[in-house]
């Protein structure tokens, strides 16, 4: 978790992983036992709990309450973290050798766990933002936290670590000092956003955009859109939903039954927060926000129109939470764009490297190619692309769609790395791409090729995901050594 604490933006960006230092709001065993309707079998009602877990491996500190459906036989693994509170429906005989163990017996461990989660969330009447989307959710989350950090103590997810197993940890990072919370809610499968909502009970939801991703579990694009639409359920049909009105797939969301407020962001006149006069600048984007009958000039670090959409979603949420537009503008311009998100570097042979090796989806690929064309005007534009993952049986079709995007937007040289990435190259050529195309199974020979075909008039986009070690290593290798 990153916790901001009424500090300026530059300090906020210097804060990294601090989850090991944060405790939940201290609760007595008596409070927990009463909440979950449990019986005290062993230990004291006066013991104070500072941490929570529902898996053995999540127990990392003393004074943890552990909800376990399984009967624990070997306690050696946990003794270093005693005292511990065990909540279980399993039969348990008092054990004198485990005197630092408190045991609460319940009828149903899972039911008791959710009672505990609901009670803890209900202890805090604060704005909680949940963010989902195919692309931009981490950047939007970081932007919003950065805007809020100037005047509030904020709890939020660390980097893009948004797995379902981390929800309890993030929930318990909220304490008496927390004034707002911002959490990513990723979709790996249907039900993920709904499940996150059970923990966080967000008051504001953001859907940045919807592309084609995680089709290995969502099965179809319609299923994926529906999984993103679970944000309405997470908001419990109330609160505020912020959507990208210009996104094609977001338009397919079924919002007819949603009873909360909907805020639209984008460039069309129907948007509540409308961006106009969008301009590329060194290291960022300038634009004007129209809201109601007023206009506010903005600058956001990070290049590409997609960055403007990220900023629109973040500033809409910040405004909803009472932050003044002038304060938002001041904070936005001091935001530090994330690593491997279309970062510019000096490269080999005097070339320019555009490093976008954080992730790859058709949505982010389209954005990256547009940036390549914009900042590479007058230069030889090379795109190095890796495989799009998490597509299941849709892999071939989605890679073909990516190839069509490449053809439509255009590049001067196309290089793909990986067997499935080759489908993109083949489809781009089939559509009529009139440019040299190179396909490789791995990155070994790519560097030698680039040494031959690049110079100071070359800009290279390299795009893959954070799990593609060969592409990441190639991106580092292409940078000019300091």
SVG drawing of the C-alpha trace seen along z (x, -y; Angstrom):
<svg xmlns="http://www.w3.org/2000/svg" viewBox="-33 -30 60 62">
<polyline fill="none" stroke="black" stroke-width="0.4" points="0.0,0.0 1.1,-3.6 -0.1,-6.0 -0.1,-9.7 -0.2,-12.1 -0.8,-15.7 2.4,-16.2 3.4,-17.8 3.3,-15.9 7.1,-15.4 7.2,-13.7 4.2,-11.5 5.9,-10.2 9.0,-9.2 6.9,-7.0 6.9,-3.4 6.0,-0.1 5.1,-0.6 2.6,2.1 4.8,3.8 4.6,0.7 0.8,0.2 -1.6,1.6 -5.4,1.8 -7.5,-0.1 -6.9,1.7 -9.8,3.9 -10.3,6.0 -11.1,9.7 -14.4,8.8 -15.3,6.4 -14.5,9.0 -16.2,11.9 -19.3,9.9 -19.4,8.8 -19.1,12.4 -21.3,13.9 -18.5,16.2 -17.8,18.0 -14.5,17.5 -12.9,21.0 -9.4,20.0 -7.6,16.7 -8.8,13.2 -11.4,10.8 -8.9,8.0 -6.3,8.9 -5.9,6.3 -5.7,7.2 -3.7,5.2 -3.8,7.5 -6.1,9.8 -5.7,12.9 -7.6,15.8 -4.7,17.9 -1.8,19.2 0.8,17.6 -0.8,14.2 0.1,14.3 3.3,12.3 3.0,10.4 1.9,11.0 -1.6,9.9 -3.3,11.2 -6.8,12.6 -6.8,15.6 -10.0,16.9 -9.3,20.6 -11.7,23.2 -9.0,25.8 -8.0,27.6 -4.5,26.4 -2.4,29.3 1.2,28.0 1.5,24.8 5.3,24.5 5.0,22.3 2.9,19.8 4.6,19.7 7.0,16.9 3.9,14.7 2.1,15.4 -0.1,14.0 -2.7,15.0 -6.5,15.1 -7.9,18.1 -11.5,17.9 -12.8,21.3 -15.8,23.6 -13.5,26.6 -13.6,28.4 -10.7,27.2 -9.5,28.6 -7.7,26.0 -3.9,26.6 -1.8,25.4 1.3,25.3 -0.3,22.6 -1.0,20.1 -0.6,17.2 -3.4,18.5 -6.9,17.1 -9.6,19.2 -13.1,18.0 -15.5,20.7 -18.2,19.8 -20.8,21.8 -19.5,20.9 -16.0,19.5 -16.7,17.9 -19.9,16.2 -17.9,14.9 -15.2,13.6 -17.6,11.6 -19.2,10.2 -15.8,9.1 -15.0,7.5 -18.4,5.7 -18.0,4.4 -14.5,3.1 -15.5,1.3 -18.5,-0.2 -16.3,-1.7 -15.2,-4.4 -17.4,-7.0 -14.9,-8.1 -14.9,-8.4 -13.6,-5.2 -12.8,-5.1 -12.6,-1.8 -11.0,-1.9 -11.2,0.7 -10.5,0.7 -8.4,2.5 -5.8,-0.3 -5.0,-3.3 -6.3,-2.1 -2.9,-2.2 -2.0,-5.6 -5.5,-7.0 -5.2,-5.7 -1.7,-7.2 -2.9,-10.6 -5.9,-10.7 -3.8,-9.8 -1.3,-12.5 -4.1,-15.1 -5.6,-14.1 -2.2,-13.8 -1.8,-17.6 -4.6,-17.8 -5.6,-14.3 -4.3,-11.1 -5.0,-8.5 -4.8,-4.7 -4.4,-3.0 -3.2,0.0 0.6,0.4 1.6,0.0 -0.6,2.4 -0.8,5.1 -4.5,5.5 -5.1,9.3 -8.2,10.6 -6.0,12.1 -4.8,8.6 -8.3,7.1 -8.3,7.8 -4.8,6.3 -5.8,3.1 -9.1,2.8 -7.3,3.2 -4.9,0.5 -7.7,-2.0 -7.4,-3.4 -8.5,-6.4 -6.2,-8.8 -7.4,-7.8 -9.5,-10.5 -9.9,-8.8 -9.0,-5.5 -8.3,-4.6 -8.2,-1.0 -7.7,0.8 -10.2,3.6 -8.8,5.7 -10.8,8.2 -9.1,11.6 -12.5,13.4 -16.2,12.7 -17.0,11.8 -13.7,10.1 -15.1,6.5 -18.2,7.7 -15.9,9.4 -13.8,6.4 -16.9,4.3 -17.8,6.6 -14.6,5.6 -14.3,1.9 -17.9,0.7 -16.8,-2.1 -18.6,-5.4 -17.1,-6.4 -16.4,-3.9 -14.2,-4.6 -14.2,-2.6 -11.3,-3.9 -12.0,-2.0 -12.8,1.5 -10.8,3.3 -10.4,7.0 -8.5,8.8 -8.7,11.7 -10.9,13.6 -9.3,16.8 -11.8,16.6 -14.4,14.1 -14.8,16.2 -16.2,13.4 -15.9,9.6 -19.5,9.3 -18.6,11.3 -15.6,9.1 -17.7,5.9 -20.3,7.4 -17.5,8.2 -16.4,4.6 -20.0,3.5 -20.0,5.2 -18.8,1.8 -22.5,0.9 -23.0,3.7 -19.9,2.8 -21.4,-0.7 -24.5,1.0 -26.7,-0.9 -25.8,-4.2 -22.8,-6.5 -21.1,-7.9 -19.9,-6.1 -17.3,-7.8 -17.2,-6.5 -15.3,-7.3 -18.0,-8.5 -15.8,-8.2 -14.9,-4.5 -16.7,-2.2 -17.1,0.7 -18.0,-1.4 -21.0,-2.5 -22.2,1.1 -22.4,1.2 -25.9,1.8 -26.5,-1.2 -30.3,-1.3 -30.8,0.3 -28.1,-1.8 -29.7,-4.2 -26.6,-6.2 -25.2,-9.2 -23.2,-8.8 -20.4,-11.3 -19.2,-11.2 -15.7,-12.3 -14.3,-12.7 -14.2,-15.2 -17.8,-15.2 -20.2,-17.9 -22.4,-15.5 -19.6,-14.9 -19.8,-16.4 -16.0,-17.0 -15.0,-17.8 -11.4,-18.1 -10.6,-20.4 -7.6,-22.1 -5.5,-19.0 -1.8,-19.6 1.3,-17.5 4.1,-19.3 7.6,-18.3 7.0,-15.6 3.3,-15.9 -0.1,-17.1 -1.9,-20.5 -5.7,-20.7 -8.6,-22.7 -11.3,-21.2 -14.9,-22.5 -17.1,-21.9 -20.5,-23.4 -19.9,-26.9 -16.3,-27.3 -12.9,-26.4 -9.7,-25.3 -6.3,-24.9 -4.5,-21.7 -1.1,-20.1 -0.4,-16.5 3.0,-14.7 3.0,-11.7 2.4,-11.9 -0.6,-10.7 -4.3,-11.5 -5.0,-8.5 -3.2,-10.4 -5.8,-13.2 -8.5,-10.6 -6.7,-9.3 -6.5,-12.8 -10.1,-13.5 -11.2,-10.5 -8.9,-11.4 -9.9,-15.1 -13.6,-14.2 -13.2,-12.0 -11.1,-14.6 -13.7,-17.3 -16.5,-15.0 -14.5,-14.7 -14.3,-18.4 -11.0,-19.4 -10.9,-22.8 -10.0,-22.9 -7.0,-25.2 -5.6,-22.7 -6.2,-19.9 -4.3,-21.7 -1.4,-22.4 -1.1,-18.8 -1.6,-17.4 1.4,-19.3 3.7,-17.8 2.5,-14.2 5.4,-11.9 4.4,-9.5 4.9,-5.8 7.9,-3.9 7.6,-1.9 4.5,-3.9 5.6,-5.5 8.8,-6.8 11.3,-8.6 15.0,-7.7 18.0,-8.4 18.8,-5.1 21.4,-3.3 22.9,-5.2 21.4,-8.4 17.8,-7.1 14.9,-7.8 13.3,-5.0 9.7,-5.0 9.5,-2.4 6.0,-1.0 6.8,2.4 4.3,2.2 1.5,4.0 0.0,4.7 -3.6,4.9 -5.3,3.8 -6.4,0.7 -3.0,-0.3 -1.4,0.7 -3.7,-1.7 -2.7,-4.5 1.0,-3.7 1.0,-3.7 -0.8,-7.0 1.9,-8.5 4.6,-7.0 3.2,-8.7 2.7,-12.0 6.1,-12.4 7.8,-10.6 6.7,-13.0 9.5,-13.3 11.4,-10.3 11.7,-6.7 9.2,-5.0 9.9,-1.5 7.5,0.6 8.7,3.6 5.8,5.6 5.4,8.6 2.6,11.1 -0.8,10.1 -1.5,12.5 -4.6,13.7 -6.7,14.2 -7.4,18.0 -9.0,19.2 -9.4,15.6 -5.7,15.2 -5.6,15.6 -8.5,13.2 -7.3,10.5 -3.8,10.6 -5.4,10.3 -7.3,7.2 -4.0,5.8 -2.5,6.3 -5.4,4.4 -4.7,1.5 -1.0,1.5 -2.1,1.2 -4.6,-1.5 -2.3,-3.7 0.9,-2.8 4.6,-2.4 7.7,-2.6 9.2,0.7 7.4,3.5 9.2,6.0 7.3,8.7 8.8,11.0 7.0,14.3 5.0,16.9 1.6,15.3 2.9,11.8 3.8,13.0 0.0,13.1 -0.1,9.3 2.6,9.0 1.0,11.4 -2.4,9.6 -0.9,6.1 0.8,7.3 -2.4,9.0 -4.3,5.7 -1.7,3.9 1.0,2.5 3.6,1.2 6.7,1.3 9.5,3.7 8.3,6.4 10.5,8.6 9.3,11.5 11.3,13.2 10.6,16.0 12.8,14.3 14.7,11.1 18.2,12.4 18.6,11.2 16.6,8.0 19.3,5.9 21.7,6.7 19.1,5.7 18.4,2.4 22.1,1.6 22.1,1.7 18.9,-0.2 18.7,-3.0 20.2,-6.4 19.5,-9.8 16.4,-10.1 14.8,-7.0 12.2,-6.6 11.6,-3.1 8.4,-2.0 9.0,1.2 5.9,2.6 5.2,5.8 4.0,6.7 5.7,6.7 6.1,10.5 7.9,10.6 11.5,10.6 13.2,10.7 11.3,7.6 12.1,5.7 15.8,6.7 15.8,5.5 14.3,2.2 17.0,1.7 19.7,2.7 18.4,0.2 18.9,-2.7 22.0,-4.8 24.3,-4.0 24.8,-6.9"/>
</svg>
